Amino acid sequence: MTSIPFTEGFQPAQAIWPPILKKCKTINYVNAPLTPRYSRDIGRSFELGARTYYVFGDTFCNDAGLVSNTYQLVKDLKQPTDAIYLSSDKSGLVDPLIPLTEEEKKLEDEKNARIALWCFGGVVEVTCGIGYMWYQKHRFDNKSDAGVLEGVGVARISADELSGKLTANRFDGLMFSPAEPLMGSFSAMAEDGWAYVWGQMAEKIYLGRAPVPQCHIRESYWYWNGSEYVKDLKQAVPVMQDMQQGQIFRSDLFGNMFPWVFVGVTRWADNNVMIGVSSTIEGPWDIKPVAKTEGIVKDDAYKYCVYPHLWGSNESKGKLLVTWCDAWPGGVIAANLKLQINPAVHSAVQDAERISRQSLVKFVERVVKGQGGLKSSVHSPGFEHRSLVLRVRWLLSRGFQTDPITERVQHQLTKSRFRDS
């Protein structure tokens, strides 16, 4: 079981299960200040190289054109709608996260076709600033038709240390065909050295895993057959069904009885935010409707692509940041959910947060005194520096007042070329 980050030896708070919604507050569209605002969907987030990003699907760059996948950097973790594009041309056409090959570009030009690469599953980080992303490839032979799913591919994503700009390199070919579960394109995460990937086939969702450094190699995968992991994908059994999009993650939200949590949406377009729990990563899952999604432009239109964002949440207090997509011509909407917390453990969590703050300040003090700031980390970034960045971010995200030590570290971070911008 994982406790609240960077603390040890206490029982985290538990939201009541089945969940009871106390409040659902819509914030705004992600990147609402953008003028003119681009219409896009998906809106899943991921962390890479101590920075946080949103990835989007079809992005309509107004008169400049359409891009099938784009990304934005989250500027301020306390402001989840404050995100920026890092690369675009003069016309406003945003650069894709995962680009097309020259052959695909030629096909589009010569055949009036369209190739779409959509990323629903997230990123598994292999080492600081480098990870893998699974994407669905769709081909539209005529730009007005429904399109054909060609399968799932994998791309290596790397983050530039200075700017945070992402670069994607696609591995040759596609890893999973349309006749198989689309592994990795529903949800993906790392756990104990394994990349766990979930994939859909029709209404059912299957689970597989591969060693993290080898999750771009088809032969490295094992699949859950209901009792163990086996090499034959044909022996895999469903672990979930009737969910369209969402994310599976480890969490203390519902305590040590249910360390695995799912947040997403059904394939029925019923506008419900669904939350599920399981005692194991393989399931079985108990999934409940918790909240109704709301629109901004068209409140009565269907919503889809519901995702949680743990970097903007406070699980110990039952607070979840989620996003969903409004129907055309909407976009990605951010909202805060507040769940009922079990009052019996609330005071224990408050004590734990005080302990965790003291522990973090001691850690910061040791790094500052032992390394003379972060100068050595600037030239040889590694776990120590990244751990410090994440710990300071975690402290500040929970509203703690800064003291001279943490202020000094923040000053060093802004000076360093690894500043957390």
C-alpha positions as CSV (number, residue, x, y, z in Angstrom):
1,M,0.0,0.0,0.0
2,T,1.2,3.5,-0.8
3,S,0.8,6.2,1.8
4,I,0.5,9.9,1.1
5,P,3.8,10.8,-0.7
6,F,7.0,11.1,1.3
7,T,5.4,10.0,4.6
8,E,5.6,6.7,6.5
9,G,3.9,4.8,9.3
10,F,0.3,6.1,9.3
11,Q,-3.1,5.0,8.0
12,P,-4.2,7.5,5.3
13,A,-7.7,8.9,5.2
14,Q,-10.4,7.0,3.4
15,A,-13.2,8.3,1.4
16,I,-16.4,6.4,2.1
17,W,-17.2,3.5,-0.2
18,P,-19.6,3.5,-2.0
19,P,-18.6,7.1,-2.7
20,I,-20.8,10.0,-1.6
21,L,-20.4,13.2,-3.6
22,K,-20.4,16.3,-1.5
23,K,-19.7,18.8,-4.2
24,C,-18.9,19.0,-8.0
25,K,-17.6,22.4,-9.1
26,T,-16.9,23.1,-12.8
27,I,-13.8,25.3,-13.2
28,N,-13.5,26.2,-16.9
29,Y,-12.1,25.0,-20.2
30,V,-8.5,24.0,-20.1
31,N,-6.5,26.9,-21.5
32,A,-9.6,29.1,-21.5
33,P,-7.5,32.3,-22.0
34,L,-6.2,31.1,-25.4
35,T,-7.5,33.4,-28.1
36,P,-9.1,32.1,-30.1
37,R,-9.8,29.0,-28.1
38,Y,-9.1,25.8,-29.9
39,S,-11.6,23.0,-29.9
40,R,-10.1,19.6,-28.9
41,D,-10.8,16.5,-26.9
42,I,-9.2,13.7,-24.8
43,G,-7.4,15.9,-22.2
44,R,-5.6,13.1,-20.4
45,S,-2.6,14.3,-18.4
46,F,0.8,12.7,-17.5
47,E,4.0,13.6,-15.7
48,L,7.4,13.4,-17.4
49,G,10.7,14.8,-16.3
50,A,9.1,16.5,-13.2
51,R,6.8,18.4,-15.5
52,T,3.1,17.9,-16.1
53,Y,1.3,17.8,-19.5
54,Y,-2.1,17.4,-21.1
55,V,-2.4,15.4,-24.3
56,F,-5.3,16.1,-26.6
57,G,-6.9,14.4,-29.6
58,D,-8.3,16.2,-32.7
59,T,-7.3,19.8,-32.3
60,F,-9.1,22.3,-34.5
61,C,-6.7,25.2,-34.9
62,N,-9.4,27.4,-36.3
63,D,-8.5,28.5,-39.9
64,A,-5.0,27.0,-39.6
65,G,-6.1,23.4,-39.8
66,L,-6.6,20.1,-37.9
67,V,-4.0,18.2,-35.9
68,S,-5.0,14.7,-34.6
69,N,-2.9,14.9,-31.4
70,T,-1.3,17.9,-29.5
71,Y,-0.1,18.6,-26.0
72,Q,0.3,21.5,-23.6
73,L,2.5,22.1,-20.6
74,V,0.7,22.8,-17.3
75,K,2.3,26.1,-16.1
76,D,0.9,26.1,-12.5
77,L,-0.3,23.0,-10.7
78,K,-2.6,25.1,-8.6
79,Q,-4.2,26.4,-11.8
80,P,-5.2,23.3,-13.8
81,T,-6.6,25.3,-16.7
82,D,-3.4,27.3,-17.1
83,A,-1.6,25.4,-19.9
84,I,0.4,26.4,-22.9
85,Y,1.4,25.1,-26.3
86,L,5.2,25.0,-26.7
87,S,5.4,24.9,-30.5
88,S,3.2,26.2,-33.4
89,D,3.7,27.9,-36.7
90,K,2.8,31.5,-37.6
91,S,-0.7,30.5,-38.8
92,G,-1.5,29.0,-35.3
93,L,-1.2,25.4,-36.5
94,V,0.0,23.5,-33.4
95,D,2.8,20.9,-33.8
96,P,1.6,17.4,-33.1
97,L,3.0,15.4,-30.2
98,I,3.3,12.2,-32.3
99,P,4.0,13.2,-35.9
100,L,3.1,11.4,-39.1
101,T,5.7,9.6,-41.1
102,E,6.7,10.8,-44.6
103,E,4.7,8.0,-46.1
104,E,1.6,8.9,-44.1
105,K,1.9,12.6,-45.2
106,K,2.2,11.5,-48.8
107,L,-0.9,9.4,-48.5
108,E,-2.8,12.3,-47.1
109,D,-1.7,14.6,-49.9
110,E,-2.2,12.2,-52.8
111,K,-5.4,10.4,-51.7
112,N,-7.3,13.1,-49.9
113,A,-7.0,10.9,-46.9
114,R,-6.5,11.6,-43.2
115,I,-4.3,9.7,-40.7
116,A,-5.2,10.2,-37.0
117,L,-3.0,9.2,-34.1
118,W,-5.0,9.4,-30.8
119,C,-3.4,8.9,-27.4
120,F,-5.8,7.8,-24.6
121,G,-3.6,5.7,-22.3
122,G,-1.0,8.1,-20.9
123,V,2.8,7.7,-20.5
124,V,4.9,5.2,-18.6
125,E,8.1,6.9,-17.6
126,V,11.2,4.7,-18.0
127,T,13.7,7.2,-16.6
128,C,13.6,10.9,-15.7
129,G,12.2,12.7,-18.8
130,I,11.8,9.6,-21.0
131,G,8.8,7.4,-21.4
132,Y,6.5,5.3,-23.6
133,M,3.1,6.2,-25.0
134,W,0.6,4.0,-26.8
135,Y,-1.5,5.5,-29.6
136,Q,-4.4,4.3,-31.8
137,K,-3.9,4.8,-35.6
138,H,-7.0,5.5,-37.6
139,R,-7.2,6.0,-41.4
140,F,-9.8,8.0,-43.1
141,D,-9.7,7.3,-46.9
142,N,-12.1,10.1,-47.4
143,K,-12.0,13.0,-45.0
144,S,-15.7,12.8,-44.5
145,D,-16.0,9.0,-43.8
146,A,-16.1,7.2,-40.4
147,G,-12.5,5.9,-40.6
148,V,-10.8,2.6,-40.1
149,L,-8.9,1.5,-37.1
150,E,-5.5,0.1,-38.1
151,G,-4.2,-0.8,-34.6
152,V,-2.0,0.4,-31.7
153,G,1.6,1.6,-31.9
154,V,4.1,2.8,-29.4
155,A,6.2,5.9,-29.3
156,R,9.2,6.9,-27.2
157,I,8.6,10.4,-25.6
158,S,11.4,12.5,-24.3
159,A,11.2,15.9,-22.5
160,D,13.8,18.6,-23.2
161,E,15.5,19.5,-19.9
162,L,15.5,23.3,-20.6
163,S,12.2,24.0,-22.3
164,G,10.0,21.0,-21.4
165,K,9.3,20.5,-25.1
166,L,8.4,16.9,-26.0
167,T,9.8,14.8,-28.8
168,A,8.2,11.6,-30.0
169,N,9.9,8.8,-31.9
170,R,7.6,6.1,-33.2
171,F,8.7,2.5,-33.3
172,D,8.2,0.8,-36.6
173,G,4.9,-0.8,-37.3
174,L,2.0,-1.4,-35.0
175,M,2.1,-3.6,-31.9
176,F,-1.6,-4.7,-31.7
177,S,-4.1,-5.2,-34.5
178,P,-7.8,-4.2,-34.6
179,A,-8.6,-8.0,-34.1
180,E,-6.9,-7.9,-30.7
181,P,-7.4,-5.9,-27.5
182,L,-5.9,-2.5,-28.1
183,M,-3.4,-2.9,-25.3
184,G,-2.1,0.4,-23.8
185,S,-4.6,2.6,-25.5
186,F,-7.1,2.5,-22.7
187,S,-4.8,3.0,-19.7
188,A,-1.2,2.4,-18.8
189,M,0.9,2.8,-15.7
190,A,4.2,1.5,-14.1
191,E,4.2,-0.6,-10.9
192,D,7.1,-2.6,-9.4
193,G,9.2,-2.5,-12.6
194,W,6.3,-3.6,-14.9
195,A,4.3,-1.5,-17.4
196,Y,0.6,-2.5,-16.9
197,V,-1.5,-1.8,-19.9
198,W,-5.3,-2.1,-20.4
199,G,-6.9,-2.4,-23.9
200,Q,-10.4,-2.6,-25.3
201,M,-11.9,-5.0,-27.7
202,A,-15.6,-4.3,-28.3
203,E,-17.1,-3.6,-24.9
204,K,-14.5,-5.6,-22.9
205,I,-11.2,-4.4,-21.4
206,Y,-8.2,-6.7,-21.0
207,L,-5.0,-6.4,-19.0
208,G,-1.3,-7.1,-19.9
209,R,2.1,-6.2,-18.7
210,A,5.7,-6.0,-19.8
211,P,9.0,-5.0,-18.1
212,V,9.1,-1.3,-18.2
213,P,12.3,-1.0,-20.4
214,Q,10.8,-3.5,-22.9
215,C,7.2,-2.3,-23.2
216,H,7.9,-1.4,-26.8
217,I,8.6,-5.0,-27.7
218,R,5.5,-7.2,-28.4
219,E,7.3,-10.4,-27.4
220,S,7.9,-9.1,-23.8
221,Y,4.2,-8.9,-23.0
222,W,2.2,-11.2,-20.6
223,Y,-1.6,-11.2,-20.3
224,W,-3.9,-11.9,-17.5
225,N,-6.0,-15.0,-17.9
226,G,-8.0,-14.8,-14.7
227,S,-5.5,-16.6,-12.5
228,E,-2.0,-15.8,-13.8
229,Y,-0.1,-13.9,-16.5
230,V,0.5,-15.9,-19.7
231,K,2.2,-15.2,-23.0
232,D,-0.7,-16.0,-25.3
233,L,-3.0,-13.0,-25.7
234,K,-5.8,-15.3,-26.9
235,Q,-6.0,-16.7,-23.4
236,A,-6.6,-13.3,-21.8
237,V,-10.0,-12.7,-20.1
238,P,-11.7,-9.4,-19.6
239,V,-11.1,-7.5,-16.3
240,M,-13.6,-4.7,-17.0
241,Q,-16.3,-3.9,-19.5
242,D,-18.6,-1.1,-20.8
243,M,-16.1,1.7,-20.0
244,Q,-15.2,3.9,-22.9
245,Q,-12.3,6.0,-21.4
246,G,-10.6,6.5,-18.1
247,Q,-7.5,5.9,-16.0
248,I,-6.5,3.2,-13.5
249,F,-4.1,4.2,-10.7
250,R,-2.9,3.3,-7.3
251,S,-4.3,5.5,-4.6
252,D,-5.0,6.0,-0.8
253,L,-8.4,7.6,-1.7
254,F,-10.4,4.6,-0.3
255,G,-7.8,3.2,2.1
256,N,-5.8,0.0,2.1
257,M,-8.9,-2.2,1.4
258,F,-9.1,-0.7,-2.2
259,P,-5.7,0.6,-3.3
260,W,-6.6,0.4,-7.0
261,V,-8.9,3.1,-8.3
262,F,-10.5,3.8,-11.7
263,V,-12.0,7.1,-12.8
264,G,-13.7,7.3,-16.2
265,V,-16.9,7.2,-18.3
266,T,-19.1,4.5,-19.8
267,R,-19.6,3.8,-23.4
268,W,-23.2,4.7,-23.1
269,A,-22.8,8.5,-23.3
270,D,-24.7,8.8,-20.1
271,N,-22.6,11.8,-18.8
272,N,-21.7,10.1,-15.5
273,V,-18.3,10.3,-13.9
274,M,-17.6,6.7,-12.9
275,I,-15.4,5.7,-10.0
276,G,-14.3,2.1,-9.4
277,V,-12.2,0.3,-6.8
278,S,-10.4,-3.0,-6.6
279,S,-8.2,-4.8,-4.0
280,T,-5.8,-6.0,-6.7
281,I,-4.6,-4.5,-10.0
282,E,-6.3,-7.4,-11.9
283,G,-9.7,-6.7,-10.4
284,P,-12.6,-7.5,-10.0
285,W,-13.8,-4.0,-10.1
286,D,-16.7,-2.4,-8.3
287,I,-17.7,0.7,-10.4
288,K,-20.3,3.3,-9.3
289,P,-21.7,6.5,-10.9
290,V,-20.6,9.4,-8.7
291,A,-21.3,12.7,-10.5
292,K,-23.0,14.2,-13.6
293,T,-20.8,16.0,-16.0
294,E,-21.7,19.6,-16.8
295,G,-21.2,21.6,-20.0
296,I,-20.3,25.2,-20.5
297,V,-21.4,26.0,-24.0
298,K,-24.0,23.1,-24.3
299,D,-25.0,21.6,-21.0
300,D,-27.4,19.1,-22.5
301,A,-24.9,17.6,-24.9
302,Y,-23.1,14.3,-24.2
303,K,-19.7,14.3,-22.4
304,Y,-16.9,11.9,-22.9
305,C,-13.1,11.3,-22.1
306,V,-13.4,11.6,-18.3
307,Y,-10.0,11.5,-16.7
308,P,-8.6,12.1,-13.2
309,H,-5.5,14.3,-12.5
310,L,-3.8,13.3,-9.3
311,W,-1.3,16.2,-9.5
312,G,-4.2,18.6,-9.0
313,S,-6.0,16.4,-6.4
314,N,-5.7,15.9,-2.6
315,E,-6.7,12.3,-2.2
316,S,-6.2,12.4,1.6
317,K,-9.1,14.9,1.8
318,G,-11.3,13.3,-0.8
319,K,-10.6,16.0,-3.5
320,L,-10.3,14.9,-7.1
321,L,-9.5,17.1,-10.1
322,V,-11.2,15.6,-13.2
323,T,-11.7,16.7,-16.8
324,W,-14.2,15.7,-19.4
325,C,-14.9,16.7,-23.0
326,D,-17.8,18.8,-24.2
327,A,-19.5,17.9,-27.4
328,W,-18.6,20.0,-30.5
329,P,-17.7,22.8,-30.5
330,G,-16.7,22.5,-26.9
331,G,-13.4,21.4,-25.4
332,V,-11.8,19.9,-22.3
333,I,-13.5,21.1,-19.1
334,A,-11.9,20.9,-15.7
335,A,-13.8,20.3,-12.5
336,N,-13.2,19.5,-8.8
337,L,-15.0,16.7,-7.1
338,K,-15.2,16.5,-3.3
339,L,-16.1,13.1,-1.8
340,Q,-17.2,12.3,1.7
341,I,-14.3,11.4,4.0
342,N,-14.6,8.9,6.8
343,P,-14.5,11.2,9.9
344,A,-12.9,8.5,12.1
345,V,-9.5,8.9,10.4
346,H,-9.6,12.6,9.5
347,S,-7.6,13.7,12.5
348,A,-5.0,11.1,11.9
349,V,-4.4,12.5,8.4
350,Q,-3.9,16.0,9.8
351,D,-1.3,14.6,12.2
352,A,0.4,12.8,9.2
353,E,0.6,16.0,7.2
354,R,2.3,17.8,10.0
355,I,4.8,14.9,10.3
356,S,5.4,14.8,6.5
357,R,6.1,18.6,6.4
358,Q,8.7,18.2,9.1
359,S,10.3,15.3,7.3
360,L,10.4,17.2,4.0
361,V,12.0,20.3,5.6
362,K,14.8,18.1,7.1
363,F,15.3,16.6,3.6
364,V,15.6,20.0,2.0
365,E,17.9,21.2,4.6
366,R,20.2,18.2,4.1
367,V,20.3,18.8,0.4
368,V,21.0,22.5,0.7
369,K,23.7,22.1,3.3
370,G,25.2,19.0,1.8
371,Q,25.4,20.2,-1.9
372,G,25.6,23.9,-1.5
373,G,22.3,24.4,-3.2
374,L,21.6,22.4,-6.3
375,K,24.8,23.2,-8.3
376,S,26.0,19.6,-8.5
377,S,22.6,18.5,-9.7
378,V,22.5,21.0,-12.5
379,H,25.4,19.2,-14.2
380,S,24.4,15.6,-13.3
381,P,20.6,15.4,-12.9
382,G,19.3,12.3,-11.3
383,F,16.9,10.9,-8.8
384,E,18.1,13.2,-6.0
385,H,17.2,16.4,-7.9
386,R,14.0,15.1,-9.3
387,S,12.9,13.8,-5.9
388,L,13.6,17.2,-4.4
389,V,11.6,19.0,-7.2
390,L,8.6,16.6,-6.6
391,R,8.8,16.9,-2.8
392,V,8.8,20.7,-2.9
393,R,6.0,20.7,-5.4
394,W,4.0,18.3,-3.2
395,L,4.5,20.5,-0.1
396,L,3.5,23.7,-1.8
397,S,0.5,22.1,-3.6
398,R,-1.0,21.3,-0.2
399,G,-1.0,24.9,0.8
400,F,1.8,24.9,3.4
401,Q,3.4,28.2,4.1
402,T,7.0,28.3,2.9
403,D,9.8,28.9,5.3
404,P,13.4,30.2,4.6
405,I,14.6,26.7,3.7
406,T,12.0,25.9,1.1
407,E,12.1,29.4,-0.2
408,R,15.9,29.0,-0.7
409,V,15.3,25.8,-2.6
410,Q,12.6,27.4,-4.8
411,H,15.1,30.2,-5.6
412,Q,17.7,27.6,-6.6
413,L,15.2,25.7,-8.8
414,T,14.3,28.9,-10.7
415,K,18.0,29.6,-11.2
416,S,18.9,26.1,-12.3
417,R,18.4,25.0,-15.9
418,F,16.1,22.3,-14.5
419,R,13.7,24.9,-13.1
420,D,10.2,23.5,-12.8
421,S,8.4,25.8,-15.3
